[in-house]
Amino acid sequence: MKKNFLEELTNEKLLKQRDLLKGVGIGFAIIYVIAIAVLIYVFNLRGTKNFSIATLLPLIVLPVTFLPIIMSLVAANKEIKSRNL
């Protein structure tokens, strides 16, 4: 069975890990919003006649980058809750 690496961390390191994951998640969310704004701008600038599915690639790929961050954040929050911090 896979061992939980968060169990080995001290309370301070666990809280620091959670805060780091929150910061990275917020950073990716800001990048995602900026990418959407740029795509909307490009669509308005170029029009829909030059539409390509490749222009929607960031909208498809960026949410997938959130999954490992969210999963790690949920695991850290569960460990913090189990320790009653």
Order of alpha helices (4+ residues) and beta strands (2+ residues): alpha-alpha
